[in-house]
Amino acid sequence: MQIPIQLFDIEGEGFHLMMQGKINGMEALFLIDTGASRSVFDPTSITKFIEKPTFKRKKGTVCGLGGDKLKSATFTIASLTLGDIELNNYEAVALDMQIVNKTYSKLGIPPIDGIIGSDILYRLKATINYRLRKIRFTKPKSKAKPNK
């Protein structure tokens, strides 16, 4: 299945890729970030989709751009849908993304509800076609995890 993607020009310096999906059956906008090791969601804005998320503090720190060390937590998304693929009981990472949405607002880009990172892109064998502005996912055949 191919899903349309939007390319947002970031002040002539490059592009950010966005796609529509669903969190618990409600429309959501996602940034596609091939450099992000995990998919992340803002703990404040996730309450639009999950009434009372249960956050579990994650040991250690997450490294962000510029080497910033950020504290994170995990929580469960009952249903994360990308095109015709539904991921059930997805263990998501909560990370404050308010600065990202504040910057997007200044650039006239809509706020995002999450970042789809390499954990999902790898699992679903994502292929991005820039010319057609589409992303294709392949349904996973098993619950096998990638080798570490």
C-alpha positions in Angstrom: 0.0 0.0 0.0 1.3 3.4 -0.9 0.4 6.4 1.3 0.8 10.0 0.1 3.4 12.1 1.8 3.8 15.9 1.9 7.2 17.6 1.6 7.6 20.8 3.6 10.4 23.1 2.5 12.5 24.2 5.5 13.6 27.6 4.4 15.3 26.3 1.3 17.7 24.1 3.3 15.9 20.8 2.8 12.6 19.1 3.4 10.6 17.4 6.1 8.3 14.6 5.1 4.9 14.2 6.6 2.1 11.6 6.4 -1.3 11.1 7.7 -2.2 8.1 9.9 -4.3 7.3 12.9 -3.8 6.9 16.6 -6.7 4.9 18.2 -8.9 5.6 15.2 -8.4 9.4 15.1 -6.6 11.2 12.3 -3.0 12.2 13.1 -0.1 13.9 11.3 3.3 12.3 11.5 6.8 13.5 10.6 8.8 10.7 8.9 12.3 10.7 10.3 14.7 8.0 8.9 17.4 9.2 11.3 15.3 8.7 14.4 16.0 5.3 16.0 12.5 5.1 17.6 9.1 6.6 16.9 8.2 9.2 19.5 5.1 11.1 20.6 4.7 14.2 22.7 3.3 13.3 26.2 1.1 16.4 26.4 -0.5 16.2 22.9 -1.0 12.4 23.1 -3.9 13.1 25.4 -5.9 14.0 22.3 -5.8 10.3 21.5 -5.4 8.6 24.8 -7.5 9.9 27.7 -5.1 8.9 30.6 -1.8 7.5 29.2 0.2 5.5 31.7 3.9 6.6 31.3 6.7 4.3 32.5 10.0 6.0 33.1 12.6 4.7 30.7 16.1 4.1 32.3 18.9 6.0 30.8 18.7 8.9 28.5 17.9 9.5 24.9 20.3 11.4 22.7 18.8 14.1 20.6 20.3 16.4 17.9 23.3 18.3 19.1 24.0 15.6 21.7 21.3 16.8 24.0 20.4 14.2 26.6 16.7 13.9 27.1 14.7 12.0 29.6 12.0 9.8 28.2 9.2 7.4 29.1 7.2 4.7 27.4 3.5 4.2 27.0 1.2 2.0 25.0 -0.8 3.0 21.9 -3.7 0.5 21.5 -3.9 1.2 17.7 -1.4 2.9 15.4 -2.6 2.9 11.8 -0.5 3.7 8.8 -2.4 3.2 5.6 -4.0 -0.3 5.8 -1.5 -1.5 8.4 -2.5 -1.5 12.0 0.1 -1.9 14.8 -1.7 -3.0 18.0 -0.4 -2.3 21.5 2.6 -0.4 20.2 5.1 0.5 22.9 5.8 4.2 22.1 8.3 6.6 23.5 7.1 9.8 25.0 9.4 12.8 24.4 8.7 16.5 24.7 8.2 17.8 21.1 6.8 21.3 21.9 9.9 23.0 20.5 9.5 21.1 17.2 5.8 22.3 16.9 6.7 25.8 18.0 9.3 26.0 15.2 6.9 24.5 12.7 4.3 27.1 13.6 6.8 29.9 12.8 7.4 28.2 9.4 3.7 27.8 8.6 3.8 24.0 9.0 1.0 22.2 10.8 1.8 20.7 14.2 2.7 17.0 14.2 1.3 14.3 16.5 4.3 12.1 16.4 7.5 11.1 14.7 7.7 7.8 12.8 11.2 6.6 13.2 13.4 3.7 12.0 11.8 1.1 14.4 8.6 1.3 12.4 10.2 2.1 9.0 12.4 -1.0 9.3 9.7 -3.3 10.6 7.3 -2.3 7.8 10.1 -2.3 5.1 9.3 1.3 4.2 10.2 2.6 0.7 10.0 6.4 0.1 9.4 7.6 -3.4 10.2 11.3 -3.5 9.2 11.7 -7.2 5.7 10.3 -6.6 5.6 11.7 -3.0 4.5 8.4 -1.6 5.7 6.0 1.1 5.1 2.2 0.8 4.8 -0.2 3.7 4.8 -4.0 3.7 2.8 -5.9 6.3 5.1 -7.7 8.7 4.8 -11.5 8.4 5.8 -12.2 12.0 6.5 -10.5 15.2 10.3 -11.1 14.8 12.5 -8.3 15.9 15.5 -7.1 13.9 18.9 -8.4 15.0 20.7 -6.1 17.3 
